[in-house]
Amino acid sequence: MMHELNRLGERPFEDLCRALAVHVLGVGIQAYGDGPDGGREATFEGPLTYTGADGPWDGYGVLQAKYRRSGLGTKDAEWLRQQITSELDAWLDPGRQRVTAGRRPEYLIIATNVRLSSVPSSGGIDRVQTLLRGYADRLGLKDIALWDANSLSMYLDAHL
C-alpha cells in the first residue's frame, strides 16, 4: 500500500524515519531532535540485522531524512540529488563541524518522501543511486541505502 508521506510535514517525517529505523535496523539507534545535528537524524553502530549488497552492516552509520513539500513541481529526483550533493559535500569538507567534531559514517541511509521512478538507467532511483555510489569511495562508505517513498511504504507495511 502506498502511504501519503507528503502530508506529514518535515518534523513528523523525520520522526517516522527514526521509528522505522528502529524496526528495520534494530533498537540501538541514537535519535537526534531539532537543531544542529551534523547531517544526522539518527546514528547507529555495531552489527545490525540489516543486510546490504555486501552482507550485514557492521559499523557506524547515519540516517539522513530529506522531506520535500508536495506541489513544488515534477523535478523531485533533481531536488533530491541537489540535497544529497549538498549533504555529502559537507561530509567531504574537512573544515566542517560535522567532520571536525564528529565522524564520517561507514554506512549511510538517505530516507525521503520523494517517490522516485524505476525506469532503468534514466529513472530517479538509478540516477540517485549513481550519485550515491560516486561519493561512496571518496567518503569511505562501505554501503549506502536509499529509502524513497516506495521503500518507506514497504517498511511501514512490513513493520507497523
C-alpha positions in Angstrom: 0.0 0.0 0.0 1.4 3.5 -0.9 1.3 5.8 2.1 0.8 9.6 1.8 4.1 10.7 3.2 3.8 14.2 1.7 1.1 15.1 4.1 3.3 14.6 7.2 5.5 17.7 7.2 9.2 17.8 7.8 9.4 17.1 11.6 6.8 14.3 11.6 8.5 12.7 8.6 11.9 12.7 10.4 10.1 11.1 13.4 8.6 8.5 11.1 12.1 7.7 9.6 13.6 7.3 13.0 10.8 5.0 14.2 11.1 2.9 11.0 14.9 2.7 11.5 14.4 1.1 14.9 12.2 -1.6 13.3 14.4 -2.1 10.2 17.9 -1.7 11.8 17.3 -2.6 15.5 16.9 -0.8 18.8 20.5 0.5 19.0 19.6 3.8 17.3 20.6 7.2 18.7 18.0 9.7 17.6 18.5 13.4 17.3 15.8 16.0 17.6 15.5 19.6 16.3 18.6 21.8 16.0 22.0 21.4 14.5 22.5 17.6 14.1 25.6 17.4 11.9 23.6 15.9 9.0 22.1 13.2 11.2 18.5 12.3 12.1 19.9 9.2 13.8 23.1 7.2 14.1 23.7 3.5 14.7 26.8 1.4 15.4 27.8 -2.2 15.6 26.5 -5.3 13.9 23.0 -4.9 12.5 20.4 -7.3 11.1 20.1 -5.0 8.1 21.8 -6.5 5.0 23.2 -4.5 2.2 24.8 -5.5 -1.1 27.9 -7.0 0.7 26.1 -8.6 3.6 25.1 -7.5 7.1 26.1 -4.0 8.1 28.6 -3.7 10.9 29.9 -0.3 11.8 29.0 3.4 12.3 26.1 4.7 10.2 24.0 7.7 9.7 20.3 8.1 8.8 19.6 11.4 7.0 16.0 12.3 6.1 15.1 14.6 3.2 11.5 15.8 3.1 10.0 17.7 0.1 6.8 19.5 0.4 4.3 18.4 -2.3 3.2 20.6 -5.2 6.7 22.0 -5.9 7.0 20.7 -9.4 7.8 17.4 -11.1 11.6 17.6 -10.7 11.7 15.6 -7.4 14.7 13.5 -8.4 16.7 16.5 -9.3 15.7 18.2 -6.0 16.8 15.1 -4.1 20.1 14.9 -6.0 20.8 18.5 -5.1 20.0 17.9 -1.4 22.2 14.8 -1.3 25.1 16.5 -3.1 25.0 19.3 -0.5 25.0 16.9 2.4 27.8 14.7 1.0 29.9 17.7 0.0 29.6 18.8 3.7 30.9 15.4 4.8 33.9 15.8 2.4 34.8 19.2 3.8 37.5 18.7 6.5 36.8 22.1 8.0 33.1 21.5 8.6 32.0 20.8 12.2 30.3 17.6 11.3 33.8 16.3 10.4 35.9 18.0 13.0 33.6 17.4 15.9 32.1 14.2 14.7 33.0 11.4 12.4 32.3 10.3 8.9 29.9 7.4 8.6 30.8 4.0 7.2 27.1 3.4 6.3 24.6 5.9 5.1 20.8 5.8 4.7 19.0 8.5 2.8 15.3 8.5 3.5 13.0 10.7 1.5 9.3 11.1 0.9 10.0 11.7 -2.8 8.6 8.9 -4.9 11.4 8.0 -7.4 10.7 6.4 -10.8 12.1 3.0 -11.6 12.9 3.4 -15.3 16.2 1.5 -15.8 19.2 3.9 -16.1 17.3 7.1 -16.5 14.8 6.9 -13.7 15.1 8.6 -10.4 16.1 5.6 -8.4 19.0 4.7 -10.7 20.2 8.4 -11.0 20.2 8.9 -7.3 21.9 5.5 -6.7 24.6 6.5 -9.3 25.2 9.8 -7.4 25.5 8.0 -4.1 27.9 5.4 -5.5 30.0 8.3 -6.9 30.5 9.6 -3.4 31.0 6.2 -1.6 34.7 5.8 -2.3 35.5 9.5 -1.6 33.7 9.3 1.8 35.0 5.8 2.6 31.5 4.4 2.8 31.1 0.7 2.9 27.4 0.8 1.8 24.6 3.2 1.1 20.8 2.7 1.2 18.2 4.8 -0.5 14.8 4.7 1.2 12.5 6.6 -1.1 8.7 6.8 -0.7 8.2 3.4 -2.2 10.7 1.7 0.2 9.3 3.6 3.2 5.8 2.5 2.3 7.0 -1.1 2.1 8.7 -0.8 5.5 5.5 0.7 7.0 3.5 -2.2 5.7 6.0 -4.8 7.0 6.9 -3.3 10.4 4.0 -1.3 11.7 
